[in-house]
Structure formats: structure tokens, C-alpha cells
Amino acid sequence: MMFAKRARRASLLVFTASLLLLCAACSDSTPSADVGTDGKVGDANGDATDAGVDAPKICPVPSPPTPGACAQDKLEVFKGQHVVVMNTLQIADQNQGFDLNNADCDDDNKTGADNILWTIGALGNPSIADSVKSGDIVLPIEVYGLDDVNNDDCVNFSIYLGRFPPDADGDTRKSGGPLGSAGPDCNDTDMAISDKAAEIPGNGVDDNCDGQADEDTTQTPPVPSNDTTDADGDGQTIADGDCDDRPTFGVTIKKGATEICGDGLDNDCNGKADDGCLPWDQGQNYPIESGSVDANSNEGFINFRGATIKDGLLRAGPSVFSVSIEITRGIMFDLNLSNVFVEAKVKMGTNGLEIEDGLLGGVLSARVVDLAPNFIADFGFGSKDDSLLDTLLGPAGQVLALPKDVQGNRIPDIDVDGDGIEKFLDTDLDGDKGAFRVDTCIDGDGTVIKNEYDANGKVTKKCTQALDANGKPRFVDGWSITLKFSGLPSQIKGTVSTGP
């Protein structure tokens, strides 16, 4: 039961973190539809006479920033100067975010924080924090071309999905993790040693990861070895508790020794390797998910190019990225995102680059949300049969205070493509009047697209996935959201296949 709960929580949080890496199809180059604080939508001009009379004024479109020279550099995986991994991650507060709809004319930050999904933080933040702390969510950042941590006119960085604890020896058993709950592999350098292996008497090592070497497992309970030889010369015999007395191999291993993060060994003979070690510990390293790396170019998919640092404040974006991520066993989630913004304080700490007070914001587009299973069913919103979009526009919409149009339909708050806010309705094409499930999409230009069904009533094509005449996604409007994070120096090494 505990395993199932942990797996469910990890699925939700990997999804949340991946999504908020971020979920964006927002743009600073197009105006927003006129959505007032009364939840009504007027035209895109902000006229005082329209239905959204209290809507914020839409400012002139700013010129896009000129990217620095380094923006053309190749960002080869594992060739960066610094690696930082997020050690805290939360959904940001209501007043934290970026001006994604270009509504803050005087740049006073009073109307410029677009983060309408901030209320989700009350549901998800405790679990997100727990998953980051335990290593269930690992988000490393590789930095390239950093010349000055205080002021630099061009810096690049990539964000990956990490895998921790690692399985370095490929025996499907993992090591490392928080104290008391580390993985079961006590030697991640030898696939013949794990909690699933049989003890081999006389070989001087703990084969089955019970914390002792050469015990007689034919008896119940197993009888400890009385071998008083100190073959590795570390001052402790197997009879005294040394779990690896092999010459050369066991020199750093004995009962009571200090655990060494990142070596994959059970240094203190408690039956667990790297017990208490986390991704940002000095000397610790871990692989990254193959799904976050382009195998052809050997670059990450999530790249921020031409970022700047002024007085220790990093600013980056907009960026574009696309990555396919497994959010739970057998379910892949395709993120096609654009215009994601990052702002954070950076400094050089004792062990390397550190990040403080980071914000990462963008828009969670309806087409992306409708591909995601309803993980917030675990919090009492909707059912597992719904998509996340169904739940946001149905039972969760009122709690989250999402904006509405004049007909009372829940709608996005950011008009990404500038043709007016899109609508996503349940017109009961499936014949189910008891549940809200999106089946009709209305583009900002008025075009209506409906779900397509087979003879058995099963959806064959969702309206949210429709393409326009140019073959590009038609429904890209969505809901603004921002993450806050911090990061500590870390190390990554190698890749592992994206999968369970």
C-alpha cells in the first residue's frame, strides 16, 4: 500500500514538475483577449464599453530582445561548465510570475504577474517538496559559457530530467536516497550483488545486501560468519562486522565507516549503498533521462539561449522546447512548449554555482493539458477517466477561480495566438450528461471543431489536437502558471532510457 501511494505521488509530481518546466505556449509578442477581473471577456482592445470593462489595458507589443552571440553555440550534453540541480520546487504565489499577456504598461509589476493556477500550490506543494527532497523529482540544469557570475551578456543553459537513485550496474536494483529509505542495492558497481542475490559463503562480501558478509543462510535465522581474517587491512574482520573484506575492494568499507556519496558502495555496512545521499550532494552523480536529450545532435531538448546576468540576476527567455516524457508507467506525455521565461539569483558557492529565488513561468496550453491523465483525481477532483483539461474546466475550475466568459464557461487567461480567447465546451456528444468532458473547441476566430468518435462511441480524435491550415496546433491558449525554485551544485553522468 505504501509503495502504491508513493508511486502515485511520484507520477503526479514528475508530471507537475515536467509540465511546469514549463508548460508554456505563451507569448510576449501578441496581445491578450480582454478578460476582466469580473471574469468576462470582451474584445482584444480593452475598450471601456465592452463586456470586460475592468480588464487590464493591453500595452503596445515590445520588440523582441536581440540574442547574444553565444546563442548560436552548440550545447553538447555533459560539456557544460556547471551543473545545478533543483533542490526546492514549488508552485509560486499569486503575485509571482511574468507578464505573459503584456498587460503591465508602466512596468510597475502590479498587473504583470500572470500565475492564475497559483491556487494549485495549496494542493500540490507539500507533495512536490517531498518528492524533490526524496529524489523522486530530479531537474538538473547544465550551464554553458558563464564568464562572470555577477554580470554576463550571454549565457546558455539546458534543463533535463534526471534519474535518481541511479542503477549504475544495470541489475534493475537502485542504490542511494534519503536516510532510512535508500534503494536496496548495496553495491551499484557489481550487478551480481543486490538484495535479490544469494549469499555466497567464503567470498568475503555481502552478496544479498543484509549488511553482513558470508553468513550461513541455510539456517534460520542466518548465522553470522566467525571469520577473523582482515584480508583488506582496514582494521576490521568479517566477524566484527566488516561486510566487504576483499583485498582492494573493501578498503573503504566496514561497519561504522562514513558513507561516501556517489561511489555506489555500502561504506558503513548497513545494507544500503549511498544511504542518505541526494542528487545535489558533493561527489554524487546520476544519469539523465534519454527522453530529454536529442540523440542525433547530442543536445538537450530544453534549452535557454542568450540569457543575461546583471548584478547577479539571471534572466532568460523566451525559449522553445519539445520533449516526450513518461509521467507514469506506460503513459508518455508530449510537451511542445514555447516562450518560457526564467529569472533567478545566481552566485558561486563553495562547491560551485548556486541558484536562489528562481522563477520559471509560462502557459499550460489546453492542447497539452488535454493529453494528460487527471492526476489531481487523487485530491478529489474528477475521476481517472477524465483528462486534466476536463477537470480544470469542470469540478476544479470553481475552486481554482479560473476565469469565465459571459456564458459562464471556464476559459484560459492567456491568448497565445492573438485571435481571441479559445473555448472548450462539453456539449454531451458522448451522451454522458453527468460528467464534464470536453468535446467541442471554439477557436478565437470562431472556428468550431468537435471530437470525432468511432462506431462504439470511443474518441478517435480530440478537438484540442486540431491543426490549422499551416499544419500547426490550432488550440494553444492556456492558463498561466509559475514555479519557484532553488538549485545546488551537482554532477550528471550518462543517460538512461526513458521508461519504468
C-alpha positions, 0 to 999 in steps of 0.5 A: 500500500505504501509503495502504491501511494508513493508511486502515485505521488511520484507520477503526479509530481514528475508530471507537475514538475515536467509540465511546469518546466514549463508548460508554456505556449505563451507569448510576449509578442501578441496581445491578450483577449480582454478578460476582466477581473469580473471574469468576462471577456470582451474584445482584444482592445480593452475598450471601456464599453465592452463586456470586460470593462475592468480588464487590464489595458493591453500595452503596445507589443515590445520588440523582441530582445536581440540574442547574444552571440553565444546563442548560436553555440552548440550545447553538447550534453555533459560539456557544460561548465556547471551543473545545478540541480533543483533542490526546492520546487514549488508552485509560486504565489499569486503575485509571482510570475511574468507578464505573459499577456503584456498587460503591465504598461508602466512596468510597475509589476502590479498587473504583470504577474500572470500565475492564475493556477497559483491556487494549485500550490495549496494542493500540490506543494507539500507533495512536490517538496517531498518528492524533490527532497526524496529524489523522486523529482530530479531537474538538473540544469547544465550551464554553458559559457558563464564568464562572470557570475555577477554580470554576463551578456550571454549565457546558455543553459539546458534543463533535463530530467534526471534519474535518481537513485541511479542503477549504475550496474544495470541489475534493475536494483537502485542504490542511494536516497534519503536516510532510512529509505535508500534503494536496496542495492548495496553495491551499484558497481557489481550487478551480481550483488543486490538484495535479490542475490544469494549469499555466497559463503567464503567470498568475503562480501555481502552478496544479498545486501543484509549488511553482513558478509558470508553468513550461513543462510541455510539456517534460520535465522542466518548465522553470522560468519566467525571469520577473523581474517582482515584480508583488506587491512582496514582494521576490521574482520568479517566477524566484527562486522566488516561486510566487504573484506576483499583485498582492494575492494573493501578498503573503504568499507566496514561497519561504522565507516562514513558513507561516501556519496556517489561511489555506489558502495555500502561504506558503513555496512548497513545494507544500503549503498549511498544511504542518505545521499541526494542528487545535489550532494558533493561527489554524487552523480546520476544519469539523465533521462534519454527522453530529454536529450536529442540523440542525433545532435547530442543536445538537450531538448530544453534549452535557454539561449542568450540569457543575461546576468546583471548584478547577479540576476539571471534572466532568460527567455523566451525559449522553445522546447519539445520533449516526450516524457513518461509521467507514469508507467506506460503513459508518455506525455508530449510537451511542445512548449514555447516562450518560457521565461526564467529569472533567478539569483545566481552566485558561486558557492563553495562547491560551485554555482548556486541558484536562489529565488528562481522563477520559471513561468509560462502557459499550460496550453489546453492542447497539452493539458488535454493529453494528460491523465487527471492526476489531481483525481487523487485530491478529489477532483474528477475521476481517472477517466477524465483528462486534466483539461476536463477537470480544470474546466469542470469540478476544479475550475470553481475552486481554482477561480479560473476565469469565465466568459459571459456564458459562464464557461471556464476559459484560459487567461492567456491568448497565445495566438492573438485571435481571441480567447479559445473555448472548450465546451462539453456539449454531451456528444458522448451522451454522458450528461453527468460528467464534464468532458470536453468535446467541442473547441471554439477557436478565437476566430470562431472556428468550431471543431468537435471530437470525432468518435468511432462506431462504439462511441470511443474518441478517435480524435480530440478537438484540442489536437486540431491543426490549422491550415499551416499544419500547426496546433490550432488550440494553444491558449492556456492558463498561466502558471509559475514555479519557484525554485532553488538549485545546488551544485551537482554532477550528471553522468550518462543517460538512461532510457526513458521508461519504468 
